[in-house]
Amino acid sequence: MIGSICLDHFRGVENRCVKLSRTTLLFGPPNSGKTTFMEGAALLMQSRGEQWLVLEGPLLIIHEPEDIHFGGDLEKPFGIELAVELEGSAVVYGYRYATATNYVEQWVARNGELLAKMAKRGDRGVLLHPVEAELCVAPYAVMNEDVLITCGAVEDEKVRAAERALLDLRVGLKDKFYFISGRRLAAWKYTYETHVDLMPATSVGSEGQFTAHHLSRVLTQAAYERVREMLYAFLPLAGIEDVRVGLVKSGRIAMYIKRGGLWTNAYNAGSYTKAVLPVLLQLLLANPGAAVFIDDVDLAVPGTQAEKLLSGLLEIASARGLQLVLSAREPAFAAAAEKLGIHAASL
């Protein structure tokens, strides 16, 4: 579980942390930082284990570095810090980077004790804590124990503990984070290609772009029987009675929904169904124990439906052992969250 997210000069957030619970609603007006906190977490998570910060990945695509530096200042480093519960302990990991200078700095702590801090110095890197030592490479790799390879022997138990903590992050968070953005209405089409490259096994995509493809599996393959049962139990939450995916011509599939006893192409379903159906499916597909971040959960949802929707999402998340982090700007969602016992973080 992700316990907190801290941002420093990242996008529009100058310096702030938010604490997260098993179920959390980030609530605030437009431009208050709700999406920014989610995207900060997504940026680190899609870079996990990589040799560099991944700006264009499966969770988030950042076209220009200026978009993530506070005020567009490429000289000023931005920082992202996550606190994660792993193996019965609390691991804190932070990453700081400046595009103009390629300066990088990162740190890792466990149970409140700083284990290691590394930074770039010259063309290489330096271990700053617990002892000072030269690193063979600059510490660009994200959540990766490779950043602690020193040019000479360093005999310090904290360094070994830091390596273990970074290994736990790299391995323990694999396929344990999902993010659906507020752009999920844009991915709907009349038909879809039957095969897509690099489709994740348990993710509908950050924009819900793989919803139809995953539904075709859920509805037809025996391995998804339990998921299928839960899907049909919660379909009314998306405002529909039934759903089908089928081949319409060579290399193309289409999705159809049933409402009021009538069938239509899902493209005509309306914004409410288009916004909610990918969210439902993602919660059903996510690996048990994972964190699922849903931006703009109130997208196209009337305030009168807030409590019903949140209650249904909470029920699925609880049944599957998921951490659920949502964002909304509509007051009805904050009121519903309070009524349902969902932790609300106001921004």
C-alpha positions as CSV (number, residue, x, y, z in Angstrom):
1,M,0.0,0.0,0.0
2,I,1.2,3.5,-0.8
3,G,1.0,5.5,2.5
4,S,1.9,8.9,1.2
5,I,3.0,11.0,-1.8
6,C,5.2,14.0,-1.5
7,L,6.0,16.4,-4.4
8,D,8.6,19.1,-4.6
9,H,8.5,21.6,-7.5
10,F,6.6,19.0,-9.6
11,R,4.2,20.4,-12.2
12,G,2.0,22.9,-10.3
13,V,2.8,21.7,-6.8
14,E,5.6,23.6,-5.1
15,N,6.0,21.5,-1.9
16,R,3.3,19.3,-0.4
17,C,2.5,15.8,0.8
18,V,-0.7,13.8,0.9
19,K,-1.3,10.9,3.2
20,L,-3.2,7.9,1.8
21,S,-5.3,5.3,3.5
22,R,-6.7,1.9,2.2
23,T,-9.4,4.0,0.5
24,T,-8.8,7.7,-0.2
25,L,-10.6,10.5,-2.0
26,L,-8.4,13.4,-3.1
27,F,-10.9,16.2,-3.1
28,G,-10.5,19.8,-4.4
29,P,-11.3,22.3,-7.0
30,P,-9.8,22.3,-10.5
31,N,-6.0,23.0,-10.5
32,S,-5.7,22.1,-6.9
33,G,-3.2,19.2,-7.6
34,K,-5.3,16.1,-7.5
35,T,-4.1,14.8,-10.9
36,T,-0.6,16.0,-10.2
37,F,-0.2,13.8,-7.1
38,M,-1.5,10.8,-9.0
39,E,0.7,11.4,-12.0
40,G,3.7,11.9,-9.7
41,A,3.2,8.4,-8.3
42,A,2.5,7.0,-11.8
43,L,5.8,8.5,-13.1
44,L,7.8,6.7,-10.5
45,M,5.9,3.5,-10.8
46,Q,6.3,3.2,-14.5
47,S,10.0,3.9,-14.1
48,R,10.5,1.2,-11.4
49,G,13.4,-1.0,-12.3
50,E,14.4,1.1,-15.3
51,Q,17.8,2.7,-15.9
52,W,16.2,6.2,-16.3
53,L,13.1,8.1,-15.5
54,V,10.5,7.0,-18.1
55,L,8.6,10.0,-19.3
56,E,6.6,8.1,-21.9
57,G,5.3,4.8,-20.5
58,P,2.2,2.6,-20.0
59,L,0.8,4.8,-17.2
60,L,1.7,8.3,-18.3
61,I,3.0,10.1,-21.3
62,I,4.9,13.4,-20.8
63,H,5.9,14.9,-24.1
64,E,8.1,17.8,-22.8
65,P,10.2,18.0,-19.7
66,E,8.9,21.5,-19.1
67,D,5.6,20.0,-18.3
68,I,6.8,18.5,-15.1
69,H,9.1,21.2,-13.8
70,F,7.5,23.7,-11.6
71,G,7.1,26.9,-13.6
72,G,8.8,25.2,-16.5
73,D,12.2,25.9,-14.9
74,L,14.5,23.1,-16.1
75,E,17.3,24.2,-13.8
76,K,15.3,23.6,-10.7
77,P,15.1,19.9,-9.7
78,F,11.7,18.4,-9.1
79,G,11.2,15.7,-6.4
80,I,8.8,12.8,-5.9
81,E,8.7,10.7,-2.7
82,L,6.6,7.7,-2.0
83,A,6.1,5.9,1.3
84,V,5.2,2.2,0.6
85,E,4.2,-0.6,3.0
86,L,6.2,-3.7,2.0
87,E,6.9,-6.9,3.8
88,G,5.5,-5.6,7.0
89,S,7.7,-2.5,7.0
90,A,7.5,1.1,5.7
91,V,9.9,2.0,2.9
92,V,10.3,5.6,1.8
93,Y,11.8,6.2,-1.6
94,G,12.6,9.6,-3.2
95,Y,13.9,10.8,-6.6
96,R,15.0,14.3,-7.5
97,Y,15.9,15.3,-11.0
98,A,16.8,18.5,-13.0
99,T,16.5,18.2,-16.8
100,A,18.9,21.1,-17.7
101,T,21.8,19.7,-15.8
102,N,20.9,16.0,-15.6
103,Y,21.4,16.3,-11.9
104,V,19.9,13.4,-10.0
105,E,19.6,12.5,-6.4
106,Q,17.7,9.8,-4.6
107,W,17.3,8.3,-1.2
108,V,15.7,5.3,0.6
109,A,14.7,4.8,4.1
110,R,13.0,1.9,6.1
111,N,10.9,2.2,9.2
112,G,12.0,5.8,9.7
113,E,15.7,5.3,9.3
114,L,17.6,6.8,6.4
115,L,19.6,3.9,4.8
116,A,21.2,5.6,1.8
117,K,21.4,8.8,-0.2
118,M,23.0,9.1,-3.6
119,A,23.6,12.0,-6.0
120,K,25.3,12.8,-9.3
121,R,28.8,14.3,-9.1
122,G,30.6,14.9,-12.3
123,D,30.0,12.1,-14.8
124,R,29.6,9.5,-12.0
125,G,27.8,9.5,-8.7
126,V,28.5,9.6,-5.1
127,L,27.1,7.8,-2.1
128,L,26.4,10.6,0.5
129,H,25.0,8.5,3.3
130,P,25.7,6.5,5.4
131,V,29.3,7.0,4.3
132,E,30.8,8.9,1.4
133,A,32.0,6.7,-1.5
134,E,32.3,7.0,-5.3
135,L,29.6,5.3,-7.4
136,C,30.7,3.7,-10.6
137,V,27.7,5.2,-12.5
138,A,25.5,8.2,-11.9
139,P,22.4,7.1,-9.9
140,Y,19.8,7.5,-12.6
141,A,18.1,4.0,-12.2
142,V,14.8,4.1,-10.5
143,M,13.9,1.8,-7.6
144,N,16.9,-0.2,-8.6
145,E,19.7,-1.6,-6.4
146,D,22.1,-1.0,-9.2
147,V,22.5,2.6,-8.1
148,L,24.5,1.4,-5.1
149,I,27.4,-0.2,-7.0
150,T,30.4,1.5,-5.6
151,C,33.9,1.7,-7.3
152,G,35.5,0.4,-4.1
153,A,34.4,-1.9,-1.3
154,V,32.1,-0.4,1.2
155,E,31.5,-2.4,4.4
156,D,28.4,-0.9,5.9
157,E,25.3,-2.7,7.0
158,K,23.1,0.3,6.1
159,V,24.2,0.1,2.5
160,R,23.3,-3.6,2.4
161,A,20.0,-2.8,3.9
162,A,19.4,-0.1,1.3
163,E,20.1,-2.6,-1.5
164,R,17.6,-4.9,0.0
165,A,15.0,-2.1,0.3
166,L,15.5,-1.1,-3.3
167,L,15.2,-4.8,-4.4
168,D,12.0,-5.1,-2.4
169,L,10.6,-2.0,-4.2
170,R,11.7,-3.3,-7.6
171,V,10.3,-6.8,-7.2
172,G,7.5,-6.2,-4.7
173,L,5.7,-3.4,-6.7
174,K,5.7,-5.3,-10.0
175,D,2.2,-5.3,-11.4
176,K,0.9,-3.7,-8.2
177,F,-0.1,-0.3,-9.4
178,Y,-2.8,0.8,-11.8
179,F,-3.8,4.3,-13.0
180,I,-6.8,5.4,-15.0
181,S,-6.8,9.0,-16.0
182,G,-9.5,11.5,-16.6
183,R,-9.0,11.1,-20.4
184,R,-10.7,7.8,-20.5
185,L,-13.7,9.2,-22.6
186,A,-11.4,9.8,-25.5
187,A,-10.4,6.1,-26.1
188,W,-13.8,4.9,-27.2
189,K,-14.3,3.8,-30.8
190,Y,-17.0,2.0,-33.0
191,T,-14.5,-0.8,-33.7
192,Y,-11.1,-1.9,-32.4
193,E,-8.2,-3.9,-33.9
194,T,-8.4,-7.5,-32.7
195,H,-4.7,-7.5,-31.7
196,V,-2.7,-4.7,-30.0
197,D,0.9,-4.6,-29.3
198,L,2.1,-4.7,-25.7
199,M,-1.3,-5.0,-24.1
200,P,-0.8,-5.4,-20.3
201,A,-2.2,-8.6,-18.9
202,T,-4.2,-7.1,-16.1
203,S,-4.7,-3.4,-17.1
204,V,-7.3,-1.7,-19.2
205,G,-4.8,1.1,-19.9
206,S,-4.4,4.5,-18.4
207,E,-7.2,5.8,-20.8
208,G,-9.3,2.6,-20.7
209,Q,-8.1,1.9,-24.3
210,F,-8.0,-1.9,-23.7
211,T,-11.4,-2.2,-22.2
212,A,-13.0,-4.0,-25.2
213,H,-10.1,-6.4,-25.6
214,H,-10.1,-7.4,-21.9
215,L,-13.9,-7.8,-22.0
216,S,-13.6,-10.1,-24.9
217,R,-11.4,-12.4,-22.8
218,V,-13.5,-12.1,-19.6
219,L,-16.7,-13.0,-21.5
220,T,-15.3,-16.0,-23.3
221,Q,-12.5,-17.6,-21.4
222,A,-13.1,-20.1,-18.6
223,A,-10.2,-18.7,-16.6
224,Y,-12.2,-15.5,-16.0
225,E,-15.3,-17.1,-14.6
226,R,-15.1,-15.4,-11.2
227,V,-14.3,-12.0,-12.8
228,R,-17.3,-12.5,-15.2
229,E,-19.6,-13.3,-12.3
230,M,-18.6,-10.1,-10.5
231,L,-18.7,-8.1,-13.7
232,Y,-22.4,-9.0,-14.3
233,A,-23.2,-8.3,-10.6
234,F,-21.8,-4.7,-10.9
235,L,-22.8,-3.9,-14.5
236,P,-25.9,-1.9,-13.3
237,L,-23.4,0.5,-11.6
238,A,-22.3,1.5,-15.1
239,G,-25.9,2.0,-16.1
240,I,-26.2,-1.0,-18.4
241,E,-27.8,-4.5,-18.3
242,D,-25.4,-6.5,-20.4
243,V,-22.3,-6.2,-22.6
244,R,-20.9,-8.2,-25.6
245,V,-17.8,-8.0,-27.7
246,G,-17.6,-9.7,-31.0
247,L,-15.8,-9.9,-34.4
248,V,-17.4,-7.6,-36.9
249,K,-15.0,-8.0,-39.8
250,S,-11.5,-9.4,-40.3
251,G,-9.2,-7.9,-37.8
252,R,-11.8,-5.8,-36.1
253,I,-14.0,-6.2,-33.0
254,A,-16.8,-4.1,-31.6
255,M,-18.4,-3.8,-28.2
256,Y,-22.1,-3.6,-27.6
257,I,-24.1,-2.7,-24.5
258,K,-27.7,-3.4,-23.5
259,R,-29.8,-0.7,-21.8
260,G,-33.6,-0.7,-21.4
261,G,-33.8,-4.0,-23.3
262,L,-32.1,-2.6,-26.4
263,W,-28.6,-3.2,-27.8
264,T,-26.4,-0.5,-29.3
265,N,-22.7,0.0,-30.1
266,A,-20.9,1.0,-26.9
267,Y,-19.7,4.1,-28.6
268,N,-23.3,5.4,-28.3
269,A,-23.6,4.4,-24.6
270,G,-23.2,7.9,-23.2
271,S,-20.5,9.5,-21.2
272,Y,-21.5,8.0,-17.8
273,T,-21.2,4.4,-19.0
274,K,-18.0,5.2,-20.9
275,A,-16.5,6.8,-17.8
276,V,-17.5,4.1,-15.3
277,L,-17.2,0.8,-17.2
278,P,-13.3,0.9,-17.6
279,V,-13.1,1.6,-13.9
280,L,-15.2,-1.3,-12.9
281,L,-13.3,-3.7,-15.2
282,Q,-9.9,-2.4,-13.9
283,L,-10.9,-3.1,-10.3
284,L,-11.9,-6.6,-11.3
285,L,-8.7,-7.3,-13.2
286,A,-6.2,-5.8,-10.9
287,N,-3.9,-8.1,-9.0
288,P,-4.9,-8.7,-5.4
289,G,-3.3,-6.2,-3.0
290,A,-2.5,-3.7,-5.7
291,A,-3.1,0.1,-5.6
292,V,-5.6,1.4,-8.1
293,F,-5.6,5.2,-8.7
294,I,-8.7,6.6,-10.5
295,D,-8.5,10.2,-11.5
296,D,-11.7,12.2,-11.9
297,V,-14.0,9.5,-10.5
298,D,-16.8,12.0,-10.8
299,L,-16.3,12.3,-14.5
300,A,-19.7,12.4,-16.2
301,V,-21.3,11.2,-12.9
302,P,-24.3,13.1,-11.5
303,G,-24.0,14.1,-7.9
304,T,-27.1,12.0,-7.1
305,Q,-25.1,8.9,-8.1
306,A,-22.0,9.7,-6.0
307,E,-22.8,7.5,-3.0
308,K,-24.0,4.6,-5.1
309,L,-20.9,4.6,-7.3
310,L,-18.4,5.0,-4.5
311,S,-20.2,2.3,-2.5
312,G,-19.9,-0.1,-5.4
313,L,-16.2,0.7,-6.0
314,L,-15.5,0.3,-2.3
315,E,-17.2,-3.1,-2.3
316,I,-15.1,-4.4,-5.1
317,A,-11.9,-3.0,-3.7
318,S,-12.6,-4.5,-0.3
319,A,-13.4,-7.9,-1.8
320,R,-10.2,-8.0,-3.8
321,G,-7.9,-6.5,-1.2
322,L,-7.1,-3.4,-3.3
323,Q,-6.0,0.1,-2.2
324,L,-8.3,2.5,-3.9
325,V,-7.3,6.1,-4.4
326,L,-9.8,8.4,-6.2
327,S,-10.0,12.1,-7.1
328,A,-13.0,14.3,-7.4
329,R,-14.0,17.9,-7.4
330,E,-17.8,17.6,-6.9
331,P,-18.9,18.3,-3.3
332,A,-21.4,15.4,-3.6
333,F,-18.5,13.0,-3.7
334,A,-16.8,14.5,-0.7
335,A,-20.1,14.1,1.2
336,A,-20.5,10.5,0.0
337,A,-16.9,9.7,1.0
338,E,-17.5,10.9,4.5
339,K,-20.7,8.9,4.8
340,L,-19.0,5.8,3.6
341,G,-15.9,6.1,5.8
342,I,-13.5,6.9,3.0
343,H,-10.5,9.0,4.0
344,A,-10.7,12.4,2.3
345,A,-7.6,14.5,1.6
346,S,-8.6,18.0,0.8
347,L,-6.3,19.9,-1.7
